[in-house]
């Protein structure tokens, strides 16, 4: 982190992105946001909602505290990506690329956090099965436009 903390959320996002040597386009892709939206955030013309803010923090490897409040505490170190065995099996069978498998894990975590009372990760110990991961991948492909939903369009 820099010795002086930028004053605004937008400037902190831009500063983190620049430290990584990323373009706004790359950050937008990694966070699942539009380049225009990232630019508007960095220029303090828009304030991101919770989903976008979480996506930015995850993509940048930054804490929400730093982005929102400018807290100077160092962000936690990035954890190594650990693919659950059930997802690994589904990925092998359906030839899911590692980058997509990683996205599926984040997507699943965000859905669980959104459905929980406090926004925390699932504490029940439930792990999606291989078939669950395949269904999540199918939904991911459908929502991203990679897979036709079978309906006929006129």
Beta strands, then each sheet from edge to edge (+ up, - down):
end
